[in-house]
C-alpha cells in the first residue's frame, strides 16, 4: 500500500505531506493556526494576562521537524495573531521562530486572515503564497477564510485550516471536555462550480479529499463542530463537504462530526 499523501502525526496537531516543489519531491511538515504572540494579543484585546508560551510552541514545532525529517514547513495560515503588521512580543516570537525553522528547512506560509503584514516582514526567508492557496504536487493548501483557487481544487487532497475544529465530549454523569479534532471528507464539486460561475465539467476535478487541520496553538479557541448553533467560518463549509468525519489527535475515529 502506498504512503498517504497527508498523514497526521499521532498525538499532535500536525501532519506530514508528500509534496512536490519545482519538480522535486519533498517531505513537508504541515501545521495550522500557530498564532504567534497570542498572549500579548489577548492582553490587548481582552485584558487577559497570560505568560508567554513562545519558547514552548517553538520547541514543539522544531521537535516535529526533527522527528519527521521534513524538507519544508508549510503553515496553513494565521502564523501570527495580530491582524496587521506584527509588533512587540509577537514580532520577536516570529523572528525567533523563522530563524530556527529556516536553519533546518524551507518554509512556506499560506496567508490567513491574521497574516496581513507578514509578507514584507519576512523578506525572502519565507515563501508567502497567494491568499487563495497553493498546490504542491498532488496536495493543495489553503487557509480556508477565502475560497481556494481552482488550482488548489485540482489536487488529490486539499488541506485547510481556519476553523480550529473541536468537539464537546460528555461522560455519563454530565461532565464535558473539549477536544481538538481533524475533519476529513469529500469535497462537493457543484458548490465550487457555482462559486466560480462555471459548469462542473469545466473544473479540473480529481475527487479531492478535504483535511481540516486542528489548531496548533493550545491557547486559541475553536469551532465546536458537534454543538447545535455553532457555525463554520469558511465560506465553503459545511455545504462543500460531504461525509465529514472527526478524528481525535490520537487517531480515534469519532464518525460523522455532526453526531459525535
C-alpha positions as CSV (number, residue, x, y, z in Angstrom):
1,X,0.0,0.0,0.0
2,X,1.4,3.4,-1.0
3,X,2.1,6.1,1.7
4,X,-0.9,8.5,2.2
5,X,-0.4,11.9,0.7
6,X,-1.3,13.5,4.0
7,X,-0.7,11.6,7.2
8,X,-1.5,13.1,10.7
9,X,1.2,12.6,13.4
10,X,-0.5,10.7,16.2
11,X,-0.9,12.9,19.3
12,X,-0.1,16.1,17.6
13,X,-2.0,18.8,15.6
14,X,0.4,18.3,12.6
15,X,0.8,16.1,9.6
16,X,3.3,15.0,7.1
17,X,2.5,15.6,3.4
18,X,4.2,14.2,0.3
19,X,4.6,17.4,-1.8
20,X,6.5,18.4,-4.9
21,X,8.3,21.8,-5.3
22,X,9.8,22.8,-8.6
23,X,9.6,19.3,-9.9
24,X,11.4,17.7,-6.9
25,X,9.6,15.5,-4.3
26,X,9.7,16.8,-0.7
27,X,8.5,15.8,2.7
28,X,6.6,18.6,4.3
29,X,5.5,19.1,7.9
30,X,2.1,20.9,7.9
31,X,0.6,22.8,10.8
32,X,-2.2,25.4,11.0
33,X,-3.1,28.4,13.1
34,X,0.2,28.9,15.0
35,X,-0.9,32.3,16.3
36,X,2.4,33.6,17.5
37,X,2.1,36.3,20.1
38,X,-1.4,35.3,21.1
39,X,-0.7,36.1,24.8
40,X,0.1,39.7,24.0
41,X,-2.9,39.8,21.7
42,X,-5.2,38.6,24.5
43,X,-3.8,41.1,26.9
44,X,-4.6,43.9,24.4
45,X,-7.9,42.5,23.1
46,X,-9.5,41.2,26.4
47,X,-7.3,42.3,29.3
48,X,-6.3,38.7,29.9
49,X,-2.9,38.3,31.4
50,X,-1.1,35.1,30.4
51,X,2.7,34.3,30.4
52,X,4.2,33.9,27.0
53,X,4.4,30.3,25.7
54,X,6.5,31.3,22.7
55,X,9.5,29.1,23.6
56,X,7.3,26.0,24.2
57,X,5.5,26.5,20.9
58,X,8.7,26.9,19.0
59,X,10.3,23.8,20.6
60,X,7.2,21.7,19.9
61,X,7.5,22.7,16.2
62,X,11.2,22.2,16.0
63,X,10.9,18.8,17.6
64,X,8.3,17.7,15.0
65,X,10.6,19.0,12.2
66,X,13.4,16.9,13.6
67,X,11.3,13.9,14.2
68,X,9.8,13.8,10.7
69,X,13.0,14.8,8.8
70,X,10.8,17.3,6.8
71,X,12.4,19.3,4.0
72,X,9.7,22.0,4.3
73,X,7.4,23.5,6.9
74,X,4.0,24.5,5.4
75,X,1.9,26.8,7.7
76,X,-1.8,26.9,6.7
77,X,-2.3,30.5,7.8
78,X,-2.5,32.5,10.9
79,X,1.2,32.1,11.7
80,X,0.8,35.4,13.6
81,X,-2.0,36.5,15.8
82,X,-2.2,40.3,15.2
83,X,-4.2,41.4,12.2
84,X,-1.8,43.7,10.6
85,X,1.9,44.4,11.0
86,X,3.4,42.3,13.9
87,X,4.8,44.3,16.8
88,X,6.4,43.8,20.2
89,X,6.4,40.3,21.6
90,X,4.7,38.9,18.5
91,X,7.4,40.3,16.2
92,X,10.1,38.9,18.4
93,X,8.5,35.5,18.5
94,X,8.1,35.4,14.8
95,X,11.7,36.4,14.2
96,X,13.0,33.7,16.6
97,X,10.7,31.1,15.0
98,X,11.7,31.8,11.5
99,X,15.4,31.9,12.3
100,X,15.1,28.5,14.0
101,X,13.0,26.9,11.3
102,X,14.9,28.1,8.3
103,X,18.1,26.8,9.8
104,X,16.9,23.3,9.0
105,X,14.0,23.5,6.5
106,X,12.4,25.6,3.8
107,X,9.3,27.5,5.0
108,X,6.0,28.3,3.2
109,X,3.2,30.4,4.6
110,X,-0.3,30.2,3.1
111,X,-1.6,33.5,4.4
112,X,-4.6,33.6,6.7
113,X,-6.8,36.4,7.9
114,X,-4.3,37.2,10.6
115,X,-1.3,37.4,8.3
116,X,-1.8,40.7,6.5
117,X,1.6,42.2,7.3
118,X,3.8,39.2,7.2
119,X,4.9,39.1,3.5
120,X,7.1,42.2,3.9
121,X,8.1,41.3,7.4
122,X,9.9,38.1,6.4
123,X,11.6,39.5,3.2
124,X,12.5,36.4,1.2
125,X,13.2,34.0,4.0
126,X,9.7,32.6,3.9
127,X,7.7,31.8,0.8
128,X,4.4,33.6,1.1
129,X,1.8,32.2,-1.3
130,X,-1.4,33.8,-2.7
131,X,-4.3,34.0,-0.2
132,X,-6.3,31.6,-2.4
133,X,-3.7,28.9,-1.6
134,X,-1.0,26.9,-3.4
135,X,-0.7,23.4,-4.9
136,X,2.5,21.5,-4.3
137,X,2.2,18.4,-6.4
138,X,-0.8,16.4,-5.6
139,X,-1.6,18.3,-2.4
140,X,-3.4,21.7,-2.3
141,X,-3.1,24.1,0.7
142,X,-5.4,27.0,1.7
143,X,-6.2,28.7,5.0
144,X,-9.9,28.5,4.5
145,X,-11.1,32.1,5.2
146,X,-11.5,32.6,1.4
147,X,-12.4,30.3,-1.5
148,X,-9.5,28.1,-2.6
149,X,-8.2,28.6,-6.1
150,X,-9.2,26.2,-8.9
151,X,-5.6,25.1,-9.0
152,X,-5.8,24.1,-5.3
153,X,-9.1,22.2,-6.0
154,X,-7.4,20.3,-8.8
155,X,-5.3,18.4,-6.2
156,X,-6.0,15.0,-4.8
157,X,-6.0,16.2,-1.2
158,X,-6.9,19.8,0.0
159,X,-5.6,20.9,3.4
160,X,-7.4,23.7,5.1
161,X,-7.5,25.4,8.5
162,X,-9.2,28.5,10.0
163,X,-11.9,26.6,11.8
164,X,-9.9,25.3,14.8
165,X,-12.3,22.3,14.8
166,X,-13.2,20.9,18.2
167,X,-15.8,18.6,19.7
168,X,-17.6,18.6,23.0
169,X,-17.4,15.2,24.6
170,X,-19.7,14.4,27.6
171,X,-19.5,11.5,30.0
172,X,-22.3,9.5,31.6
173,X,-22.6,11.9,34.6
174,X,-22.8,15.1,32.6
175,X,-19.2,16.1,32.7
176,X,-17.8,17.6,29.5
177,X,-14.5,18.4,27.9
178,X,-13.3,20.0,24.7
179,X,-11.0,18.0,22.3
180,X,-9.3,19.3,19.2
181,X,-10.1,17.2,16.1
182,X,-9.3,16.6,12.5
183,X,-12.1,16.8,10.0
184,X,-11.9,14.7,6.8
185,X,-14.4,14.2,4.0
186,X,-15.0,14.7,0.3
187,X,-15.5,18.0,-1.5
188,X,-18.6,18.7,-3.5
189,X,-17.8,20.0,-7.0
190,X,-21.2,21.7,-7.5
191,X,-20.6,24.2,-4.7
192,X,-17.2,25.3,-6.1
193,X,-18.5,25.4,-9.7
194,X,-21.4,27.7,-8.6
195,X,-18.9,30.0,-6.9
196,X,-16.7,30.2,-9.9
197,X,-19.7,30.5,-12.3
198,X,-18.7,27.5,-14.4
199,X,-20.1,24.1,-15.2
200,X,-18.8,21.2,-13.1
201,X,-17.3,19.7,-16.2
202,X,-15.1,22.8,-16.6
203,X,-13.4,22.1,-13.2
204,X,-10.2,20.1,-13.1
205,X,-11.5,17.7,-10.5
206,X,-9.8,14.6,-9.0
207,X,-12.5,13.9,-6.3
208,X,-10.3,15.6,-3.7
209,X,-10.4,14.8,0.0
210,X,-10.6,17.7,2.4
211,X,-8.5,17.7,5.6
212,X,-9.3,20.4,8.0
213,X,-6.4,20.8,10.5
214,X,-6.8,21.3,14.2
215,X,-5.3,24.5,15.7
216,X,-1.6,24.2,16.7
217,X,-1.8,26.8,19.4
218,X,-3.1,25.4,22.7
219,X,-4.5,28.7,23.9
220,X,-6.7,29.5,20.9
221,X,-10.4,28.7,20.8
222,X,-12.2,26.9,18.1
223,X,-15.4,25.9,16.3
224,X,-17.5,23.3,18.2
225,X,-18.5,21.2,15.2
226,X,-20.9,18.9,17.1
227,X,-22.7,21.6,19.1
228,X,-26.0,23.0,17.6
229,X,-25.9,26.6,16.7
230,X,-22.2,26.7,16.1
231,X,-21.5,27.9,12.5
232,X,-18.5,27.2,10.3
233,X,-16.2,30.1,9.4
234,X,-15.1,29.0,6.0
235,X,-17.3,30.2,3.1
236,X,-17.3,26.7,1.5
237,X,-18.3,24.8,4.7
238,X,-20.3,22.9,5.5
239,X,-22.0,22.9,2.1
240,X,-18.8,22.0,0.3
241,X,-18.1,18.9,2.4
242,X,-19.9,15.6,2.3
243,X,-19.4,12.6,4.6
244,X,-17.3,14.7,7.1
245,X,-15.8,12.6,9.9
246,X,-14.0,13.8,13.0
247,X,-10.8,12.2,14.4
248,X,-9.1,12.9,17.7
249,X,-5.4,13.9,17.8
250,X,-4.6,10.3,18.8
251,X,-6.3,9.0,15.7
252,X,-9.5,7.8,17.3
253,X,-12.3,7.9,14.7
254,X,-15.4,9.6,16.1
255,X,-17.5,9.2,12.9
256,X,-19.8,11.8,11.4
257,X,-18.8,15.1,13.1
258,X,-22.5,16.2,13.5
259,X,-23.4,13.1,15.5
260,X,-20.4,12.9,17.9
